[in-house]
Amino acid sequence: FARILGVRMGHPRCTAESIPAEARRMLSKSGHAPPASRRVTIAPALAVALALCIFPAQIPRAAAVPLHVQEPRPRDATPSGAHDSLGPFAVSHRIYTSPVMDSSDRRVDVFSPDPNSTKPGETFPLIAFMHGFFGGGVFTTIYFPLVEAIASFGYVVVVPRACDVECFDDKASLPGDPLTFAHYYEQQLRVIDWAMEQARAEFEVFTRVNVSAGVGIAGHSMGGQATLFSAGLAKTSAYHIKAAVILHPFTHSFPAPTVPFLALTGTADRLAWSWMTESFFNKSGVCRTRALVDKIGAKHLEPMEDPQGNALLTVAWFRLFLDGASRAGDKDWENLIFGSSPQSMCHGGDGAMSRCLAERAPDGRVC
């Protein structure tokens, strides 16, 4: 794991005393707490503590959240629990194995409106959501409240688990980023192709995918970078990508998104700093239908800390630029994103802002 982080075992700052107290308490419950006077021998199970002691000013202590995740629900579809009240649909969850994904983990979680809460034959747009560093594999569950909330509004959301802390099949890396993540975005493109293939074959839950509606892409942290790259480097038309939502992206490369995009960051994010988002938001050639939210006090783990709030903005963006029109009985999505009322995104509806901007391309153009 030290190789993945680009550091050596026994880093001089990684003594037992340097591990945050809450991490030590969690480790002690599993019998792995190091004596205070000894240097820690780091195993993969202690990866969060390693990251915290090496990068204490950059990684918030809440990064230890993955140590508390619960096991995913069984493979059989079951209605979602506490997080399906946001939208009108109950949500089912299934786990599939896809041969096209990176061999680090070929599983794909699929969240979709449960058939018991939909009309016969009703279909929904596809969204491909990408996890962040240390948010894949078994830790993908930390994103479940967010993606369940999105699916509850009538979307089929696919979430690859591949490349938790390392991609196995493609080792390309970019300066300043975690090793092997240079082409992580291709996992997003692969899962789109795979899901559409299942939909055209009318396989199980994929019969609920509206193959003609286009595709939405979203992701957090390194998954935010993946979404940025998919929107800026890939041939979006080839994958039918129509809109993107980029959550607290960690990136040192800044391609210009070529589809309508919403980017969320925060003043308290000390890992994926706001300037990373600003750098591609203002890039030459960027799609002019765009929105930027730099929320006061929002931390890097905002999508986990406020999943319903992040889901609401994500759904609003996809309603406008993926669905193409508000559905009957829906919220006023146009006002939420572009309005000036106290309920709108930039005027109090999402809290206090350091900067908030939402604009459409001129002359009725998409971009």
C-alpha positions in Angstrom: 0.0 0.0 0.0 2.9 2.3 0.6 3.9 1.8 -3.0 0.4 3.0 -4.0 0.7 6.1 -2.0 4.2 6.8 -3.4 5.8 6.6 0.1 8.0 4.1 2.0 7.1 1.8 4.8 8.1 3.2 8.1 7.6 6.8 7.0 9.4 9.0 9.6 6.2 10.8 10.4 4.2 7.6 10.8 4.8 6.9 14.5 2.0 5.6 16.7 1.8 9.0 18.2 1.0 10.6 14.8 -2.1 8.5 14.2 -5.2 10.5 15.1 -6.8 9.4 18.3 -10.1 8.4 16.6 -8.1 6.1 14.2 -6.3 4.6 17.2 -9.6 3.9 18.9 -11.0 2.2 15.9 -7.9 0.1 15.4 -7.9 -0.9 19.1 -11.4 -2.4 18.7 -10.0 -4.9 16.2 -6.8 -5.6 18.2 -4.4 -3.7 16.0 -3.6 -0.6 18.1 0.1 0.1 18.2 2.0 0.8 21.4 2.6 4.5 21.7 6.4 4.1 21.9 6.7 1.9 18.8 6.7 2.8 15.1 3.8 1.3 13.2 4.2 -1.5 10.7 1.5 -0.5 8.2 -0.7 -3.2 6.7 -3.4 -2.5 4.1 -6.0 -2.6 6.9 -4.3 0.5 8.4 -4.3 2.4 5.1 -6.5 5.2 6.3 -4.3 5.8 9.4 -1.3 5.9 7.1 -2.9 8.5 4.8 -3.9 10.6 7.8 -0.5 10.7 9.4 1.4 11.4 6.1 -1.1 14.1 4.8 -2.6 15.5 8.0 -3.3 18.9 6.6 -4.8 17.6 3.4 -7.0 14.6 4.3 -9.9 15.4 6.7 -10.2 13.0 9.7 -13.6 12.0 8.4 -11.6 10.0 5.8 -11.7 7.2 8.4 -15.4 6.7 7.6 -14.7 3.7 5.3 -13.7 1.7 8.5 -17.4 1.9 9.6 -19.2 0.8 6.4 -21.7 -2.0 6.5 -22.0 -4.9 4.1 -24.0 -4.3 1.0 -27.5 -5.8 0.8 -28.0 -9.2 -0.8 -27.9 -9.6 -4.5 -31.7 -10.0 -4.7 -33.5 -6.8 -5.4 -35.0 -5.3 -2.2 -36.6 -1.9 -1.7 -34.2 0.7 -0.4 -34.4 1.8 3.2 -33.9 5.2 4.8 -32.7 7.0 1.7 -35.5 6.4 -0.8 -37.8 9.1 0.7 -36.2 11.8 -1.4 -37.8 10.8 -4.7 -41.1 9.1 -5.6 -39.7 5.6 -6.3 -38.6 2.8 -4.1 -35.1 1.6 -5.1 -33.8 -1.8 -5.7 -30.1 -2.8 -5.6 -28.3 -5.6 -7.4 -24.7 -6.5 -7.8 -23.3 -7.9 -11.1 -19.9 -9.0 -12.3 -18.8 -7.4 -15.6 -15.9 -9.0 -17.5 -15.0 -5.6 -19.1 -14.1 -3.9 -15.8 -10.6 -3.7 -14.3 -9.6 -7.0 -12.7 -9.0 -5.2 -9.3 -12.8 -5.6 -8.8 -15.2 -6.5 -11.6 -18.4 -6.0 -9.5 -20.9 -3.3 -10.5 -23.6 -2.1 -8.2 -26.9 -1.2 -10.0 -29.5 0.9 -8.3 -32.9 1.3 -10.1 -36.5 2.1 -9.4 -38.2 -0.9 -8.0 -40.7 -2.5 -10.4 -43.4 -2.4 -7.6 -43.2 1.4 -7.6 -43.2 1.9 -11.4 -45.6 1.6 -14.3 -45.4 -1.4 -16.5 -42.8 -0.9 -19.2 -41.5 2.4 -17.7 -37.9 3.1 -18.4 -35.3 5.6 -17.0 -32.1 7.3 -18.1 -28.7 5.7 -17.2 -26.2 7.4 -14.9 -22.6 6.1 -14.5 -21.2 7.1 -11.0 -17.5 6.8 -10.2 -16.1 6.4 -6.6 -13.1 8.2 -5.3 -9.7 6.9 -4.1 -10.3 4.4 -1.3 -14.0 4.4 -2.1 -14.2 1.3 -4.3 -14.3 -2.4 -3.5 -16.1 -3.1 -0.3 -15.9 0.6 0.6 -18.2 1.6 -2.3 -21.0 1.3 0.2 -20.1 4.8 1.5 -21.7 6.2 -1.7 -24.9 4.1 -1.4 -27.0 6.8 0.4 -26.2 9.3 -2.4 -26.8 7.0 -5.4 -29.9 5.5 -3.8 -31.3 9.0 -3.5 -30.5 9.8 -7.1 -32.1 6.5 -8.3 -35.2 7.3 -6.3 -36.0 10.1 -8.7 -36.2 7.7 -11.6 -32.7 6.8 -12.8 -30.7 3.6 -13.3 -27.4 4.2 -11.6 -24.4 1.9 -12.2 -21.5 2.1 -9.8 -18.3 0.2 -10.6 -16.2 -1.0 -7.7 -12.9 -1.3 -9.8 -9.7 0.6 -8.9 -10.3 1.1 -5.1 -6.7 2.3 -4.5 -5.0 0.9 -7.6 -6.0 -0.1 -11.1 -4.5 -3.5 -12.0 -4.7 -3.6 -15.7 -3.6 -0.1 -16.7 -0.7 1.3 -14.6 -0.6 4.8 -16.3 -0.2 7.6 -13.8 -0.4 11.4 -13.8 1.8 13.9 -11.9 0.3 14.7 -8.4 -2.4 12.0 -8.6 -2.6 8.6 -7.0 -0.6 6.0 -9.0 -2.4 4.1 -11.8 -5.4 6.4 -12.1 -4.5 8.2 -15.3 -7.0 6.2 -17.3 -9.5 5.5 -14.5 -12.1 7.4 -16.5 -12.1 4.6 -19.0 -13.8 2.4 -16.4 -16.7 4.9 -16.6 -16.9 4.6 -20.4 -16.7 0.8 -20.1 -19.5 0.5 -17.6 -21.7 2.7 -19.9 -21.0 0.4 -22.9 -21.6 -2.7 -20.7 -24.9 -1.4 -19.2 -26.2 -0.4 -22.6 -25.3 -3.8 -24.0 -27.3 -5.4 -21.2 -30.2 -3.1 -21.8 -30.3 -3.9 -25.5 -30.3 -7.6 -24.6 -33.2 -6.9 -22.2 -31.3 -8.5 -19.3 -32.9 -8.3 -15.8 -32.9 -4.8 -14.3 -31.4 -3.3 -17.4 -34.8 -3.6 -19.1 -35.5 -0.4 -17.1 -32.9 1.6 -19.0 -34.1 4.1 -21.5 -31.4 3.5 -24.2 -32.5 6.5 -26.3 -32.4 9.1 -23.5 -28.7 9.5 -23.4 -26.3 9.0 -20.4 -25.5 11.1 -17.4 -22.1 10.8 -15.7 -21.1 11.7 -12.2 -18.4 11.0 -9.6 -16.6 12.2 -6.5 -12.9 13.0 -5.8 -10.9 10.8 -8.2 -14.3 9.8 -9.6 -14.8 13.5 -10.1 -11.6 13.6 -12.1 -12.8 10.5 -14.0 -16.1 12.3 -14.8 -14.2 15.4 -15.8 -12.0 13.4 -18.2 -15.0 11.5 -19.6 -16.7 14.8 -20.3 -13.5 16.5 -21.7 -11.3 13.8 -23.2 -13.7 11.2 -24.5 -15.9 11.4 -27.5 -19.0 12.1 -25.6 -21.3 11.6 -28.6 -19.9 8.0 -29.0 -21.1 7.2 -25.5 -24.3 9.3 -25.7 -23.1 11.4 -22.7 -25.4 14.4 -22.4 -24.6 15.9 -18.9 -22.1 15.6 -16.1 -22.0 16.3 -12.3 -18.5 16.6 -10.9 -18.3 16.4 -7.1 -15.2 17.7 -5.3 -12.8 16.6 -8.1 -9.2 15.8 -7.2 -7.1 16.6 -10.3 -4.0 18.2 -11.6 -5.1 18.0 -15.2 -7.9 20.2 -16.5 -9.6 19.3 -19.8 -12.6 21.4 -20.8 -15.9 19.6 -20.4 -17.8 19.5 -23.6 -21.3 18.7 -22.2 -23.4 20.7 -19.7 -21.8 20.3 -16.3 -22.4 21.1 -12.6 -19.3 21.2 -10.4 -19.4 21.2 -6.6 -16.6 22.1 -4.3 -16.2 23.8 -0.9 -14.1 26.2 1.2 -13.3 23.5 3.8 -12.1 20.9 1.3 -8.4 20.6 2.1 -7.9 17.7 -0.3 -9.5 18.6 -3.6 -9.0 22.4 -3.3 -11.4 24.8 -4.9 -8.8 25.9 -7.4 -8.8 22.5 -8.9 -12.5 23.0 -9.9 -11.9 26.6 -10.9 -9.1 25.5 -13.3 -11.4 23.5 -15.6 -14.5 25.6 -15.0 -12.7 28.6 -16.6 -10.9 26.6 -19.3 -11.0 27.8 -22.8 -13.4 25.7 -24.9 -15.5 24.7 -21.9 -19.2 24.1 -22.4 -20.9 27.4 -21.6 -23.9 25.7 -20.0 -22.3 25.2 -16.7 -22.7 25.7 -12.9 -20.2 26.1 -10.1 -21.0 25.7 -6.4 -18.2 26.7 -3.9 -20.1 26.2 -0.6 -18.9 27.8 2.6 -17.8 25.1 5.0 -18.3 22.1 2.6 -15.6 19.4 3.1 -14.3 16.8 0.8 -16.7 14.2 2.1 -19.7 16.4 1.5 -21.4 13.7 -0.7 -21.3 11.3 2.2 -22.2 13.9 4.9 -25.1 15.5 2.9 -26.1 12.8 0.4 -29.7 14.1 -0.1 -28.6 17.7 -0.6 -26.0 16.6 -3.2 -28.5 14.2 -4.8 -31.0 16.9 -5.2 -28.6 19.2 -7.1 -27.4 16.2 -9.2 -31.0 15.2 -10.1 -31.9 18.8 -10.9 -29.0 19.0 -13.4 -29.9 15.7 -15.0 -33.6 16.6 -15.2 -32.7 19.7 -17.2 -30.0 18.4 -19.4 -30.5 14.6 -19.6 -34.2 14.2 -19.3 -34.6 17.4 -21.3 -37.8 18.5 -19.5 -39.3 18.4 -16.0 -41.6 15.4 -15.4 -45.2 15.7 -14.3 -45.5 16.6 -10.7 -41.8 17.3 -10.3 -40.1 20.1 -8.4 -39.2 23.3 -10.2 -35.8 22.2 -11.3 -35.2 25.3 -13.5 -35.7 27.6 -10.5 -33.5 25.4 -8.3 -30.5 25.7 -10.6 -31.0 29.0 -12.5 -33.5 30.9 -10.4 -33.1 33.8 -7.9 -35.6 32.7 -5.3 -34.5 31.9 -1.7 -35.0 28.2 -2.6 -32.6 28.3 -5.6 -29.1 26.9 -5.4 -27.1 30.2 -5.5 -29.5 32.2 -3.3 -29.8 30.3 -0.1 -31.3 27.0 -1.1 -28.0 25.1 -0.7 -26.6 27.3 2.1 -24.0 30.1 2.2 -21.7 30.3 -0.8 -18.2 31.6 -1.4 -19.0 31.6 -5.1 -22.0 30.3 -7.0 -22.6 30.7 -10.7 -25.1 29.0 -13.1 -25.3 30.0 -16.7 -26.6 28.7 -20.1 -24.9 28.9 -23.4 -26.1 31.9 -25.5 -28.5 31.8 -28.4 -30.2 28.6 -27.2 -27.2 26.4 -27.9 -26.5 23.3 -25.7 -22.9 24.4 -25.1 
